[in-house]
Amino acid sequence: MVDRSKRTEELAYEKGYRVTEDGVLLGVHGKPIVASNASEDGRLQVTFRHEGGRIAVAVHILQAYQKYGKELYKQGIEVRHKDNRYLNNSWGNILIGTKSQNEMDKDPEVRKAAAKKAAAVLRKLTDVQVDQLRNDRLEGATYKELAVKYRLANSTISYIVNRKTYIGA
């Protein structure tokens, strides 16, 4: 039975696993080992025996534990890769912060693509309908007429016409 009173990175640290400033994982005898396992999201991890079971620890979380100790466990705190490269577990690249800070570490194009994908789920109009709505407005249709035709609030019509929403359309 594996002891669950401690987190995996604490157990790994107690056993002697370390991560160097360059992000190299060291085994219990202080020699570099290859973290051959990868989690579902591509982050490196190592699996080791503990109390008759096997447990896995993510290398970036072990580095964060070494760097920040139990600060890592505060409510709302996540481990961040400053350069957003999950294989770079170097001391300077591993930070802790909020979910928002973690998202801001991502490349702006990646963030924009994710935002567009999320916004697409909420869209009520197709790109064709947006183009038609804007053309209707250019041809003199009032906001009230557009609101009735497209079943939208006047404020939504304004946002679409003024390209505050449906920007890429």
DSSP file (Angstrom, degrees, kcal/mol; ACC not computed):
  #  RESIDUE AA STRUCTURE BP1 BP2  ACC     N-H-->O    O-->H-N    N-H-->O    O-->H-N    TCO  KAPPA ALPHA  PHI   PSI    X-CA   Y-CA   Z-CA
    1    1 A M              0   0    0      0, 0.0     2,-0.3     0, 0.0    52,-0.1   0.000 360.0 360.0 360.0 127.4    0.0    0.0    0.0
    2    2 A V        -     0   0    0     50,-0.1     2,-0.4    52,-0.1    49,-0.1  -0.634 360.0-115.0 -83.2 133.6    1.5    3.4   -1.0
    3    3 A D        -     0   0    0     -2,-0.3     3,-0.3     1,-0.1    -1,-0.1  -0.542  30.3-176.4 -67.4 119.4    1.5    6.1    1.6
    4    4 A R        +     0   0    0     -2,-0.4    -1,-0.1     1,-0.2     4,-0.1   0.333  63.1  90.5-100.3   4.7   -0.8    8.9    0.4
    5    5 A S  S    S+     0   0    0      2,-0.1     2,-0.3     0, 0.0    -1,-0.2   0.712  89.4  48.7 -75.0 -17.9   -0.1   11.3    3.2
    6    6 A K  S    S-     0   0    0     -3,-0.3     2,-0.1     2,-0.0     0, 0.0  -0.888  91.5-111.1-119.1 152.6    2.8   12.8    1.2
    7    7 A R    >>  -     0   0    0     -2,-0.3     4,-2.2     1,-0.1     3,-0.6  -0.429  32.8-109.4 -78.6 157.1    2.8   14.0   -2.3
    8    8 A T  H 3> S+     0   0    0      1,-0.3     4,-2.7     2,-0.2     5,-0.2   0.858 117.8  53.4 -58.6 -37.8    4.8   12.1   -4.9
    9    9 A E  H 3> S+     0   0    0      2,-0.2     4,-2.2     1,-0.2    -1,-0.3   0.852 108.0  51.1 -68.0 -32.0    7.4   14.9   -5.3
   10   10 A E  H <> S+     0   0    0     -3,-0.6     4,-2.5     2,-0.2    -2,-0.2   0.918 111.7  47.2 -67.2 -42.9    8.0   14.9   -1.5
   11   11 A L  H  X S+     0   0    0     -4,-2.2     4,-2.0     2,-0.2    -2,-0.2   0.917 112.4  49.4 -63.5 -43.6    8.4   11.1   -1.6
   12   12 A A  H  X>S+     0   0    0     -4,-2.7     5,-2.4     2,-0.2     4,-0.9   0.908 111.6  49.2 -62.3 -41.7   10.8   11.3   -4.6
   13   13 A Y  H ><5S+     0   0    0     -4,-2.2     3,-0.7     1,-0.2    -2,-0.2   0.917 109.8  51.0 -64.2 -43.5   12.8   14.0   -2.9
   14   14 A E  H 3<5S+     0   0    0     -4,-2.5    -1,-0.2     1,-0.2    -2,-0.2   0.855 107.3  54.2 -62.6 -34.3   13.0   12.0    0.3
   15   15 A K  H 3<5S-     0   0    0     -4,-2.0    -1,-0.2    -5,-0.2    -2,-0.2   0.709 127.2 -99.9 -72.9 -19.5   14.3    9.0   -1.7
   16   16 A G  T <<5S+     0   0    0     -4,-0.9    14,-0.2    -3,-0.7    -3,-0.2   0.441  71.4 145.3 115.8   1.5   17.0   11.1   -3.1
   17   17 A Y      < +     0   0    0     -5,-2.4    -1,-0.3    -6,-0.2     2,-0.3  -0.505  23.1 173.5 -69.8 140.2   15.7   12.1   -6.6
   18   18 A R  E     -A   26   0A   0      8,-1.7     8,-3.6    -2,-0.2     2,-0.4  -0.943  29.4-138.7-142.0 162.3   16.8   15.6   -7.6
   19   19 A V  E     -A   25   0A   0     -2,-0.3     6,-0.2     6,-0.2    -2,-0.0  -0.998  26.4-134.0-123.3 127.8   16.6   17.9  -10.6
   20   20 A T    >   -     0   0    0      4,-2.8     3,-1.9    -2,-0.4    71,-0.2  -0.181  30.7 -99.4 -73.6 171.0   19.7   20.0  -11.4
   21   21 A E  T 3  S+     0   0    0      1,-0.3    70,-2.2    69,-0.2    71,-0.4   0.794 126.7  55.6 -60.5 -27.0   19.6   23.7  -12.3
   22   22 A D  T 3  S-     0   0    0     68,-0.2    68,-0.3    69,-0.1    -1,-0.3   0.495 123.7-105.7 -83.6  -3.5   19.9   22.6  -15.9
   23   23 A G    <   +     0   0    0     -3,-1.9     2,-0.4     1,-0.3    66,-0.2   0.627  69.8 147.1  91.1  13.8   16.8   20.4  -15.6
   24   24 A V        -     0   0    0     10,-0.0    -4,-2.8     1,-0.0     2,-0.4  -0.714  46.5-128.7 -86.5 130.9   18.6   17.1  -15.6
   25   25 A L  E     -A   19   0A   0     -2,-0.4     8,-2.6     8,-0.4     2,-0.4  -0.642  21.6-157.8 -80.1 130.4   16.9   14.4  -13.4
   26   26 A L  E     -AB  18  32A   0     -8,-3.6    -8,-1.7    -2,-0.4     8,-0.0  -0.908   9.5-135.1-110.2 137.4   19.3   12.7  -10.9
   27   27 A G    >   -     0   0    0      4,-3.2     3,-2.3    -2,-0.4    -9,-0.1  -0.101  41.6 -81.1 -78.5-176.4   18.6    9.3   -9.5
   28   28 A V  T 3  S+     0   0    0      1,-0.3    -1,-0.1     2,-0.1   -11,-0.0   0.689 131.0  52.7 -63.1 -19.4   18.9    8.3   -5.9
   29   29 A H  T 3  S-     0   0    0      2,-0.2    -1,-0.3     3,-0.0   -12,-0.1   0.267 120.1-106.3-100.3  11.0   22.7    7.8   -6.3
   30   30 A G  S <  S+     0   0    0     -3,-2.3    -2,-0.1     1,-0.3   -13,-0.0   0.577  79.8 126.9  80.6   9.3   23.2   11.2   -7.8
   31   31 A K        -     0   0    0      1,-0.1    -4,-3.2     0, 0.0    -1,-0.3  -0.785  68.4 -98.6-101.1 144.9   23.7   10.0  -11.4
   32   32 A P  B     -B   26   0A   0      0, 0.0     2,-0.3     0, 0.0    -6,-0.3  -0.316  42.5-172.0 -59.7 137.8   21.7   11.4  -14.3
   33   33 A I        -     0   0    0     -8,-2.6     2,-0.6    -6,-0.0    -8,-0.4  -0.943  25.1-113.8-128.6 155.2   18.7    9.3  -15.3
   34   34 A V        -     0   0    0     -2,-0.3     2,-1.7   -10,-0.1     3,-0.2  -0.766  15.7-141.6 -91.2 125.4   16.5    9.5  -18.3
   35   35 A A        +     0   0    0     -2,-0.6    10,-0.2     1,-0.2    11,-0.1  -0.670  31.9 171.5 -82.4  88.3   12.9   10.3  -17.5
   36   36 A S        +     0   0    0     -2,-1.7     2,-0.2     8,-0.1    -1,-0.2   0.739  48.0  82.2 -78.4 -23.2   11.6    8.0  -20.2
   37   37 A N  E     -C   45   0B   0      8,-0.8     8,-2.1    -3,-0.2     2,-0.4  -0.541  61.2-163.9 -80.5 147.8    7.9    8.2  -19.2
   38   38 A A  E     -C   44   0B   0      6,-0.2     6,-0.2    -2,-0.2    -2,-0.0  -0.995  17.2-125.4-129.2 140.8    5.8   11.1  -20.4
   39   39 A S    >   -     0   0    0      4,-3.0     3,-2.1    -2,-0.4     6,-0.0  -0.183  42.1 -89.8 -72.2 174.8    2.5   12.1  -19.0
   40   40 A E  T 3  S+     0   0    0      1,-0.3    -1,-0.1     2,-0.1    -2,-0.0   0.805 129.4  50.2 -57.9 -30.5   -0.6   12.4  -21.3
   41   41 A D  T 3  S-     0   0    0      2,-0.1    -1,-0.3    45,-0.0    45,-0.1   0.308 123.7-100.8 -95.3  10.8    0.3   16.1  -21.9
   42   42 A G  S <  S+     0   0    0     -3,-2.1     2,-0.3     1,-0.3    -2,-0.1   0.530  73.7 140.7  90.8   6.4    3.9   15.4  -22.8
   43   43 A R        -     0   0    0      1,-0.1    -4,-3.0    44,-0.0    -1,-0.3  -0.620  55.5-109.2 -84.3 143.6    5.6   16.3  -19.5
   44   44 A L  E     +C   38   0B   0     42,-0.5    15,-2.2    -2,-0.3    16,-0.5  -0.412  42.8 171.3 -71.6 143.6    8.5   14.2  -18.3
   45   45 A Q  E     -CD  37  58B   0     -8,-2.1    -8,-0.8    13,-0.3     2,-0.4  -0.978  22.7-143.4-147.0 160.4    8.0   11.9  -15.3
   46   46 A V  E     - D   0  57B   0     11,-2.4    11,-2.6    -2,-0.3     2,-0.4  -0.967  11.1-147.1-125.2 143.1    9.8    9.2  -13.5
   47   47 A T  E     + D   0  56B   0     -2,-0.4     2,-0.3     9,-0.2     9,-0.2  -0.907  23.2 172.0-109.9 136.4    8.3    6.1  -11.9
   48   48 A F  E     - D   0  55B   0      7,-2.7     7,-2.7    -2,-0.4     2,-0.3  -0.957  34.1-100.2-141.8 161.4    9.9    4.6   -8.8
   49   49 A R  E     + D   0  54B   0     -2,-0.3     2,-0.3     5,-0.2     5,-0.2  -0.566  39.3 170.2 -81.6 141.5    9.1    1.9   -6.2
   50   50 A H  E >   - D   0  53B   0      3,-2.9     3,-1.9    -2,-0.3    -2,-0.0  -0.876  64.5 -21.9-155.1 121.3    7.7    2.9   -2.9
   51   51 A E  T 3  S-     0   0    0     -2,-0.3     3,-0.1     1,-0.3    -2,-0.0   0.872 127.2 -45.6  47.4  48.9    6.3    0.7   -0.2
   52   52 A G  T 3  S+     0   0    0      1,-0.3    -1,-0.3   -50,-0.0     2,-0.2   0.467 126.5  81.4  80.5   1.3    5.5   -2.2   -2.5
   53   53 A G  E <  S-D   50   0B   0     -3,-1.9    -3,-2.9   -52,-0.1     2,-0.4  -0.699  74.9-115.5-126.5-178.9    3.9    0.0   -5.2
   54   54 A R  E     -D   49   0B   0     -5,-0.2     2,-0.3    -2,-0.2    -5,-0.2  -0.976  28.8-177.7-121.8 134.5    5.0    2.2   -8.0
   55   55 A I  E     -D   48   0B   0     -7,-2.7    -7,-2.7    -2,-0.4     2,-0.4  -0.952  15.3-140.8-130.5 153.3    4.4    5.9   -8.2
   56   56 A A  E     -D   47   0B   0     -2,-0.3     2,-0.4    -9,-0.2    -9,-0.2  -0.887  11.7-168.1-113.7 142.2    5.2    8.5  -10.8
   57   57 A V  E     -D   46   0B   0    -11,-2.6   -11,-2.4    -2,-0.4     2,-0.3  -0.997  23.4-124.4-129.0 135.6    6.4   12.1  -10.2
   58   58 A A  E  >  -D   45   0B   0     -2,-0.4     4,-2.1   -13,-0.2   -13,-0.3  -0.609  16.2-137.9 -77.2 134.2    6.6   14.8  -12.8
   59   59 A V  H  > S+     0   0    0    -15,-2.2     4,-2.5    -2,-0.3     5,-0.2   0.888 102.3  53.6 -62.1 -40.6   10.1   16.2  -13.2
   60   60 A H  H  > S+     0   0    0    -16,-0.5     4,-2.0     1,-0.2    -1,-0.2   0.852 109.4  48.7 -65.7 -32.0    8.8   19.8  -13.4
   61   61 A I  H  > S+     0   0    0     -3,-0.3     4,-2.4     2,-0.2    -1,-0.2   0.875 109.5  51.6 -75.4 -36.0    6.9   19.4  -10.2
   62   62 A L  H  X S+     0   0    0     -4,-2.1     4,-2.4     2,-0.2    -2,-0.2   0.918 110.8  49.1 -62.5 -42.4    9.9   17.9   -8.4
   63   63 A Q  H  X S+     0   0    0     -4,-2.5     4,-2.1     1,-0.2    -2,-0.2   0.920 111.4  49.2 -61.9 -43.3   11.9   20.9   -9.6
   64   64 A A  H  X S+     0   0    0     -4,-2.0     4,-3.4     2,-0.2     5,-0.5   0.883 109.6  52.0 -64.0 -38.1    9.2   23.3   -8.3
   65   65 A Y  H  X S+     0   0    0     -4,-2.4     4,-2.1     1,-0.2    -1,-0.2   0.921 110.5  48.1 -64.0 -43.3    9.2   21.5   -5.0
   66   66 A Q  H  < S+     0   0    0     -4,-2.4    -2,-0.2     1,-0.2    -1,-0.2   0.884 119.6  39.7 -61.5 -38.4   13.0   21.9   -4.7
   67   67 A K  H  < S+     0   0    0     -4,-2.1    -2,-0.2    -5,-0.2    -1,-0.2   0.882 133.2  17.2 -81.5 -41.2   12.7   25.6   -5.6
   68   68 A Y  H >< S-     0   0    0     -4,-3.4     3,-1.6     1,-0.2    -3,-0.2   0.525  82.6-159.7-115.0  -9.5    9.6   26.6   -3.7
   69   69 A G  G >< S-     0   0    0     -4,-2.1     3,-1.4    -5,-0.5    -1,-0.2  -0.354  72.8 -11.9  61.8-140.3    8.9   23.9   -1.1
   70   70 A K  G >  S+     0   0    0      1,-0.3     3,-1.7     2,-0.2    -1,-0.2   0.519 116.9  86.7 -77.0  -4.6    5.4   23.8    0.2
   71   71 A E  G X  S+     0   0    0     -3,-1.6     3,-1.7     1,-0.3    -1,-0.3   0.829  79.0  70.8 -55.9 -30.7    4.6   27.2   -1.4
   72   72 A L  G <  S+     0   0    0     -3,-1.4    -1,-0.3     1,-0.3    -2,-0.2   0.745  91.9  56.3 -56.7 -27.1    3.8   24.9   -4.3
   73   73 A Y  G <  S+     0   0    0     -3,-1.7    -1,-0.3    -4,-0.1    -2,-0.2   0.387  75.8 124.0 -94.9   3.6    0.7   23.6   -2.5
   74   74 A K  S X  S-     0   0    0     -3,-1.7     3,-1.8    -4,-0.2    -3,-0.0  -0.301  76.4 -84.9 -64.3 149.7   -1.1   26.9   -1.9
   75   75 A Q  T 3  S+     0   0    0      1,-0.3    -1,-0.1     3,-0.0     3,-0.1  -0.275 112.9  12.1 -55.1 131.1   -4.7   27.2   -3.2
   76   76 A G  T 3  S+     0   0    0      1,-0.3     2,-0.4    -3,-0.1    23,-0.4   0.528  94.3 132.5  81.6   6.1   -4.8   28.3   -6.8
   77   77 A I    <   -     0   0    0     -3,-1.8     2,-0.3    21,-0.1    -1,-0.3  -0.757  30.5-178.5 -97.1 137.5   -1.1   27.8   -7.5
   78   78 A E  E     -E   97   0C   0     19,-3.2    19,-2.1    -2,-0.4     2,-0.5  -0.903  31.9-110.2-126.2 156.8    0.2   25.9  -10.6
   79   79 A V  E     -E   96   0C   0     -2,-0.3     2,-0.3    17,-0.2    17,-0.2  -0.768  40.2-159.9 -86.1 132.6    3.6   25.0  -11.8
   80   80 A R  E     -E   95   0C   0     15,-3.7    15,-2.1    -2,-0.5     2,-0.7  -0.858  22.1-145.0-116.2 146.8    4.5   27.0  -14.9
   81   81 A H  E >   -E   94   0C   0     -2,-0.3     3,-1.9    13,-0.2    13,-0.2  -0.957  18.8-152.5-103.2 109.8    7.1   26.5  -17.7
   82   82 A K  T 3  S+     0   0    0     11,-3.3    -1,-0.1    -2,-0.7    12,-0.1   0.859  96.4  37.7 -53.7 -41.2    8.1   30.1  -18.4
   83   83 A D  T 3  S-     0   0    0     10,-0.2    -1,-0.3     2,-0.2     3,-0.1   0.397 109.1-123.9 -92.3   3.5    9.0   29.3  -22.0
   84   84 A N  S <  S+     0   0    0     -3,-1.9     2,-0.7     9,-0.2    -2,-0.1   0.680  70.4 130.8  61.8  20.4    6.0   26.9  -22.3
   85   85 A R    >   -     0   0    0      3,-0.2     3,-1.8     1,-0.1    -1,-0.2  -0.912  46.7-158.4-104.7 110.2    8.3   24.1  -23.4
   86   86 A Y  T 3  S+     0   0    0     -2,-0.7   -42,-0.5     1,-0.3   -26,-0.1   0.673  88.0  58.6 -66.3 -18.1    7.5   21.1  -21.3
   87   87 A L  T 3  S+     0   0    0    -44,-0.1     2,-1.1     1,-0.1    -1,-0.3   0.596  85.9  86.7 -86.0 -10.2   10.8   19.4  -21.8
   88   88 A N    <   +     0   0    0     -3,-1.8    -5,-0.2     1,-0.1    -3,-0.2  -0.764  45.5 160.1 -93.2  96.2   12.7   22.4  -20.3
   89   89 A N        +     0   0    0     -2,-1.1   -66,-0.3   -67,-0.2    -1,-0.1  -0.004  22.6 142.4-104.9  27.5   12.7   21.7  -16.6
   90   90 A S    >>  -     0   0    0    -68,-0.3     4,-1.3   -67,-0.1     3,-1.1  -0.290  64.6-109.0 -69.4 156.1   15.6   24.0  -15.8
   91   91 A W  G >4 S+     0   0    0    -70,-2.2     3,-0.5     1,-0.3   -69,-0.1   0.884 117.6  48.1 -51.7 -48.3   15.6   26.1  -12.5
   92   92 A G  G 34 S+     0   0    0    -71,-0.4    -1,-0.3     1,-0.2   -70,-0.1   0.690 110.7  51.9 -71.0 -18.7   15.0   29.4  -14.3
   93   93 A N  G <4 S+     0   0    0     -3,-1.1   -11,-3.3   -11,-0.1     2,-0.6   0.668  92.7  82.3 -91.9 -18.3   12.2   28.0  -16.5
   94   94 A I  E <<  +E   81   0C   0     -4,-1.3     2,-0.3    -3,-0.5   -13,-0.2  -0.793  55.8 156.7 -95.6 122.0   10.1   26.6  -13.6
   95   95 A L  E     -E   80   0C   0    -15,-2.1   -15,-3.7    -2,-0.6     2,-0.4  -0.848  33.5-131.7-131.0 166.1    7.9   29.1  -11.8
   96   96 A I  E     +E   79   0C   0     -2,-0.3     2,-0.3   -17,-0.2   -17,-0.2  -0.928  44.1 121.6-117.6 152.8    4.7   28.9   -9.8
   97   97 A G  E     -E   78   0C   0    -19,-2.1   -19,-3.2    -2,-0.4     2,-0.1  -0.965  55.4 -50.5-179.4-167.6    1.8   31.1  -10.3
   98   98 A T     >  -     0   0    0     -2,-0.3     4,-2.4   -21,-0.2     5,-0.2  -0.318  51.3-105.1 -84.2 168.4   -1.9   31.4  -11.0
   99   99 A K  H  > S+     0   0    0    -23,-0.4     4,-2.4     1,-0.2     5,-0.2   0.897 123.0  54.4 -57.4 -41.7   -3.8   29.7  -13.9
  100  100 A S  H  > S+     0   0    0      1,-0.2     4,-2.2     2,-0.2    -1,-0.2   0.922 108.4  47.2 -61.0 -45.6   -4.0   33.1  -15.6
  101  101 A Q  H  > S+     0   0    0      1,-0.2     4,-0.9     2,-0.2    -1,-0.2   0.898 110.6  53.3 -62.7 -39.4   -0.2   33.5  -15.4
  102  102 A N  H >< S+     0   0    0     -4,-2.4     3,-0.6     1,-0.2     4,-0.4   0.911 109.6  47.9 -62.1 -42.4    0.3   30.0  -16.7
  103  103 A E  H >< S+     0   0    0     -4,-2.4     3,-1.5     1,-0.2    -1,-0.2   0.882 106.7  57.0 -65.2 -38.0   -2.0   30.7  -19.7
  104  104 A M  H 3< S+     0   0    0     -4,-2.2    -1,-0.2     1,-0.3    -2,-0.2   0.688  93.9  68.4 -69.4 -17.3   -0.1   34.0  -20.4
  105  105 A D  T << S+     0   0    0     -4,-0.9    -1,-0.3    -3,-0.6    -2,-0.2   0.723  84.3  96.0 -70.2 -20.2    3.1   32.0  -20.7
  106  106 A K  S <  S-     0   0    0     -3,-1.5   -22,-0.1    -4,-0.4     5,-0.0  -0.320  94.2 -89.1 -71.3 153.1    1.7   30.5  -23.9
  107  107 A D    >>  -     0   0    0      1,-0.1     4,-2.3   -23,-0.1     3,-0.6  -0.347  37.0-121.4 -56.9 137.5    2.6   31.9  -27.3
  108  108 A P  H 3> S+     0   0    0      0, 0.0     4,-2.5     0, 0.0     5,-0.2   0.844 112.9  53.9 -54.3 -35.7    0.1   34.6  -28.2
  109  109 A E  H 3> S+     0   0    0      2,-0.2     4,-2.2     1,-0.2     5,-0.1   0.872 108.1  49.5 -67.7 -35.6   -0.9   32.7  -31.4
  110  110 A V  H <> S+     0   0    0     -3,-0.6     4,-2.2     2,-0.2    -1,-0.2   0.915 112.4  47.8 -67.4 -43.3   -1.7   29.6  -29.3
  111  111 A R  H  X S+     0   0    0     -4,-2.3     4,-2.4     2,-0.2    -2,-0.2   0.913 111.8  50.2 -62.7 -42.5   -3.8   31.7  -26.9
  112  112 A K  H  X S+     0   0    0     -4,-2.5     4,-2.5    -5,-0.2    -2,-0.2   0.914 110.2  49.5 -63.5 -43.2   -5.6   33.4  -29.8
  113  113 A A  H  X S+     0   0    0     -4,-2.2     4,-2.1     1,-0.2    -1,-0.2   0.902 111.8  48.7 -63.2 -41.0   -6.4   30.1  -31.4
  114  114 A A  H  X S+     0   0    0     -4,-2.2     4,-2.3     2,-0.2    -1,-0.2   0.893 111.5  49.8 -65.8 -39.7   -7.8   28.7  -28.1
  115  115 A A  H  X S+     0   0    0     -4,-2.4     4,-2.7     2,-0.2    -2,-0.2   0.903 110.6  49.4 -66.2 -41.1   -9.9   31.8  -27.6
  116  116 A K  H  X S+     0   0    0     -4,-2.5     4,-2.1     2,-0.2    -2,-0.2   0.899 110.7  50.5 -64.6 -39.6  -11.3   31.6  -31.1
  117  117 A K  H  X S+     0   0    0     -4,-2.1     4,-0.9     2,-0.2    -2,-0.2   0.919 113.0  45.8 -64.3 -43.3  -12.1   27.9  -30.6
  118  118 A A  H >X S+     0   0    0     -4,-2.3     4,-0.7     1,-0.2     3,-0.5   0.904 113.1  49.8 -65.6 -41.4  -13.9   28.6  -27.3
  119  119 A A  H >X S+     0   0    0     -4,-2.7     4,-0.8     1,-0.2     3,-0.8   0.844 101.2  63.8 -66.5 -33.4  -15.8   31.6  -28.8
  120  120 A A  H 3< S+     0   0    0     -4,-2.1     3,-0.5     1,-0.3    -1,-0.2   0.830  96.2  58.5 -61.2 -31.9  -16.9   29.5  -31.7
  121  121 A V  H << S+     0   0    0     -4,-0.9    -1,-0.3    -3,-0.5    -2,-0.2   0.846 108.8  45.1 -65.0 -33.0  -18.9   27.3  -29.4
  122  122 A L  H << S+     0   0    0     -3,-0.8    -1,-0.2    -4,-0.7    -2,-0.2   0.567  87.0 117.5 -88.4  -9.7  -20.9   30.3  -28.2
  123  123 A R     <  -     0   0    0     -4,-0.8     3,-0.0    -3,-0.5    -3,-0.0  -0.310  40.6-173.4 -65.3 138.6  -21.5   31.8  -31.7
  124  124 A K        +     0   0    0      2,-0.1     2,-0.3     1,-0.0    -1,-0.1   0.632  68.6  56.4-100.2 -20.3  -25.1   32.0  -32.8
  125  125 A L  S    S-     0   0    0      3,-0.0     2,-0.1     4,-0.0    -1,-0.0  -0.846  75.7-129.1-116.6 148.7  -24.3   33.1  -36.4
  126  126 A T     >  -     0   0    0     -2,-0.3     4,-2.2     1,-0.1     5,-0.2  -0.440  36.0-105.0 -81.4 166.6  -22.2   31.6  -39.1
  127  127 A D  H  > S+     0   0    0      1,-0.2     4,-2.4     2,-0.2     5,-0.2   0.864 123.9  54.4 -59.5 -36.0  -19.6   33.8  -40.9
  128  128 A V  H  > S+     0   0    0      2,-0.2     4,-2.3     1,-0.2    -1,-0.2   0.918 108.2  48.1 -64.5 -44.0  -22.0   34.0  -43.9
  129  129 A Q  H  > S+     0   0    0      2,-0.2     4,-2.7     1,-0.2    -2,-0.2   0.882 110.2  52.2 -64.6 -38.0  -24.8   35.3  -41.7
  130  130 A V  H  X S+     0   0    0     -4,-2.2     4,-2.6     2,-0.2     5,-0.2   0.933 109.8  48.7 -63.6 -45.7  -22.4   37.9  -40.1
  131  131 A D  H  X S+     0   0    0     -4,-2.4     4,-2.3     1,-0.2    -2,-0.2   0.913 112.7  48.4 -59.3 -42.3  -21.4   39.1  -43.6
  132  132 A Q  H  X S+     0   0    0     -4,-2.3     4,-3.0     2,-0.2    -2,-0.2   0.910 110.1  51.6 -65.1 -42.2  -25.1   39.3  -44.6
  133  133 A L  H  X S+     0   0    0     -4,-2.7     4,-2.2     2,-0.2    -2,-0.2   0.933 111.5  46.9 -59.6 -46.7  -25.9   41.2  -41.3
  134  134 A R  H  X S+     0   0    0     -4,-2.6     4,-2.3     1,-0.2    -1,-0.2   0.896 113.0  49.2 -64.0 -39.6  -23.1   43.7  -42.0
  135  135 A N  H  X S+     0   0    0     -4,-2.3     4,-1.9    -5,-0.2    -2,-0.2   0.915 108.5  53.6 -64.6 -42.1  -24.3   44.1  -45.6
  136  136 A D  H  <>S+     0   0    0     -4,-3.0     5,-2.4     1,-0.2    -2,-0.2   0.910 109.9  48.3 -57.4 -42.5  -27.9   44.7  -44.4
  137  137 A R  H ><5S+     0   0    0     -4,-2.2     3,-1.8     1,-0.2    -1,-0.2   0.915 109.2  51.8 -65.8 -42.8  -26.7   47.4  -42.1
  138  138 A L  H 3<5S+     0   0    0     -4,-2.3    -1,-0.2     1,-0.3    -2,-0.2   0.820 106.1  56.3 -62.3 -30.1  -24.6   49.1  -44.9
  139  139 A E  T 3<5S-     0   0    0     -4,-1.9    -1,-0.3    -5,-0.2    -2,-0.2   0.380 131.3 -91.7 -85.7   5.0  -27.7   49.0  -47.1
  140  140 A G  T < 5S+     0   0    0     -3,-1.8    -3,-0.2     1,-0.3    -2,-0.1   0.445  70.4 151.9 107.7   0.0  -29.7   51.0  -44.4
  141  141 A A      < -     0   0    0     -5,-2.4    -1,-0.3    -6,-0.2     2,-0.1  -0.401  42.9-124.7 -64.5 139.8  -31.3   48.4  -42.2
  142  142 A T     >  -     0   0    0      1,-0.1     4,-2.5    -2,-0.1     5,-0.2  -0.383  19.2-111.4 -79.9 163.3  -31.8   49.7  -38.6
  143  143 A Y  H  > S+     0   0    0      1,-0.2     4,-2.8     2,-0.2     5,-0.2   0.892 120.3  53.9 -59.6 -39.6  -30.5   47.9  -35.5
  144  144 A K  H  > S+     0   0    0      2,-0.2     4,-1.9     1,-0.2    -1,-0.2   0.914 109.2  47.1 -62.7 -43.3  -34.1   47.2  -34.6
  145  145 A E  H  > S+     0   0    0      1,-0.2     4,-2.6     2,-0.2    -1,-0.2   0.907 114.0  47.7 -64.2 -42.0  -34.8   45.5  -38.0
  146  146 A L  H  X S+     0   0    0     -4,-2.5     4,-2.9     2,-0.2     5,-0.2   0.892 108.6  54.8 -66.2 -39.2  -31.6   43.6  -37.8
  147  147 A A  H  X>S+     0   0    0     -4,-2.8     5,-1.5     1,-0.2     4,-0.8   0.897 112.5  43.1 -61.8 -40.4  -32.4   42.5  -34.2
  148  148 A V  H  <5S+     0   0    0     -4,-1.9     3,-0.3     3,-0.2    -2,-0.2   0.941 115.6  48.1 -69.5 -47.6  -35.7   41.1  -35.3
  149  149 A K  H  <5S+     0   0    0     -4,-2.6    -2,-0.2     1,-0.2    -3,-0.2   0.904 124.3  30.0 -61.0 -43.8  -34.3   39.4  -38.5
  150  150 A Y  H  <5S-     0   0    0     -4,-2.9    -1,-0.2    -5,-0.2    -2,-0.2   0.412 103.7-123.9-100.6   1.8  -31.4   37.8  -36.7
  151  151 A R  T  <5 +     0   0    0     -4,-0.8     2,-0.3    -3,-0.3    -3,-0.2   0.929  67.1 128.0  56.1  50.6  -33.0   37.3  -33.3
  152  152 A L      < -     0   0    0     -5,-1.5    -1,-0.2    -6,-0.2    -2,-0.1  -0.901  64.0 -97.7-131.5 159.4  -30.3   39.2  -31.5
  153  153 A A     >  -     0   0    0     -2,-0.3     4,-2.2     1,-0.1     3,-0.2  -0.415  34.9-115.2 -72.3 153.4  -30.2   42.0  -29.0
  154  154 A N  H  > S+     0   0    0      1,-0.2     4,-2.5     2,-0.2     5,-0.1   0.882 117.7  55.5 -55.5 -39.6  -29.5   45.5  -30.3
  155  155 A S  H  > S+     0   0    0      1,-0.2     4,-2.3     2,-0.2    -1,-0.2   0.888 106.6  49.8 -63.8 -37.9  -26.2   45.5  -28.3
  156  156 A T  H  > S+     0   0    0     -3,-0.2     4,-2.3     2,-0.2    -1,-0.2   0.908 109.3  51.6 -66.1 -41.4  -25.1   42.3  -30.0
  157  157 A I  H  X S+     0   0    0     -4,-2.2     4,-3.0     1,-0.2     5,-0.2   0.931 109.5  50.8 -58.4 -45.6  -25.9   43.8  -33.4
  158  158 A S  H  X S+     0   0    0     -4,-2.5     4,-2.6     1,-0.2    -2,-0.2   0.922 109.4  50.0 -59.0 -46.1  -23.8   46.8  -32.5
  159  159 A Y  H  <>S+     0   0    0     -4,-2.3     5,-3.1     1,-0.2     6,-1.3   0.894 114.0  45.2 -61.0 -40.5  -20.9   44.6  -31.5
  160  160 A I  H ><5S+     0   0    0     -4,-2.3     3,-1.3     3,-0.2    -2,-0.2   0.944 114.3  47.1 -69.0 -47.7  -21.0   42.7  -34.7
  161  161 A V  H 3<5S+     0   0    0     -4,-3.0    -2,-0.2     1,-0.3    -1,-0.2   0.892 116.1  45.2 -60.9 -40.4  -21.4   45.8  -37.0
  162  162 A N  T 3<5S-     0   0    0     -4,-2.6    -1,-0.3    -5,-0.2    -2,-0.2   0.286 113.8-118.6 -90.0  10.7  -18.6   47.6  -35.2
  163  163 A R  T < 5S+     0   0    0     -3,-1.3    -3,-0.2     2,-0.1    -4,-0.1   0.823  77.0 127.0  57.3  37.9  -16.4   44.4  -35.3
  164  164 A K  S   <S+     0   0    0     -5,-3.1     2,-0.3    -6,-0.2    -4,-0.2   0.686  81.5  25.1 -89.9 -23.9  -16.1   44.0  -31.5
  165  165 A T  S    S+     0   0    0     -6,-1.3    -2,-0.1     1,-0.2    -1,-0.1  -0.884 120.9  31.9-129.3 165.8  -17.3   40.4  -31.9
  166  166 A Y  S >  S+     0   0    0     -2,-0.3     3,-0.7    -3,-0.1    -1,-0.2   0.918  73.8 163.2  51.7  45.9  -17.1   38.1  -35.0
  167  167 A I  T 3   +     0   0    0      1,-0.2    -1,-0.1    -3,-0.2    -2,-0.1   0.902  67.0  46.6 -63.0 -44.8  -13.8   40.0  -35.8
  168  168 A G  T 3         0   0    0      1,-0.2    -1,-0.2     0, 0.0    -2,-0.1   0.591 360.0 360.0 -77.2  -8.6  -12.5   37.4  -38.2
  169  169 A A    <         0   0    0     -3,-0.7    -1,-0.2    -4,-0.0    -2,-0.2   0.480 360.0 360.0 -80.2 360.0  -15.8   37.1  -40.1
